[in-house]
Every structure is written in structure tokens, then in C-alpha cells.
Amino acid sequence: MPPKITLYSTENCVYCVKAKELFNKIGRAFEEVRFEDNPVAFQAIADRVGAMSVPIITIGESVIVGYSPNKILEAL
């Protein structure tokens, strides 16, 4: 079973859009959590990873802060 992918994003984040495009291009389903809609989730993941920037991507147990296609593909 493939690992669960969660993308923590904001509405106007260019790199969040690029991450969504990458997941769609490779045909991987993901859950998007937008911080504007769920500030509690933002604070929880930010505290967990020690980062306040987006995107934050979790792939199974892996956490990627920022948009890095190579790291995303490697984690998959």
C-alpha cells in the first residue's frame, strides 16, 4: 500500500501549486490541508517539524519542508 501523502499549504503559495501539479502528474492521491482553513493543523505540523514555511509535505513518516521534486520522488 502506498504511503499517505499530506500537503500542508496556503492559498497563494506558488510552490504548493507546483507540489500539487507534481502529485497529479505522477498520479498520486494526496490530502491537502490549507492553513487558512485549519490553523490548528498548521500549528501542529509547524511545531512537529520546527518550520513555519509552506509547503510542508508528509509522505508516510517522511517530512519535506519546501518544494523539492527530488526529495518528494525519493520519499515515494
Helices and strands as residue ranges (DSSP letters): E 5-9, H 14-25, E 31-34, H 39-49, E 56-59, E 62-65, H 69-75
